[in-house]
Amino acid sequence: MALVDDLADRLAADVMTAMDELGDDRFYIEVGKVIGTSSPSLEEAFMTSCRLRISETRARRFIEDRLAALRRDKKSHAG
């Protein structure tokens, strides 16, 4: 159902922004519980979208950290 996925993804994007502002990396769980009281389908789609976004952010950070370490090593060996 496209509407559920669209709503969930837009909400997840907003919650990710709120999590950064709040400094609370578990805020999405609280929001998921609120959603689940009235729509388990939306809750599941929302939680999936949040997990995907969080995983993507962690993966990008991992890649950036590894590349930064490699560049530091190359720079220290060249100097």
Secondary structure, 3 states (H helix, E strand, C coil): CHHHHHHHHHHHHHHHHHHHHHCCCCHHHHHHHHHHCCCHHHHHHHHHHHHHHHHHHHHHHHHHHHHHHHHHHHHHHHC
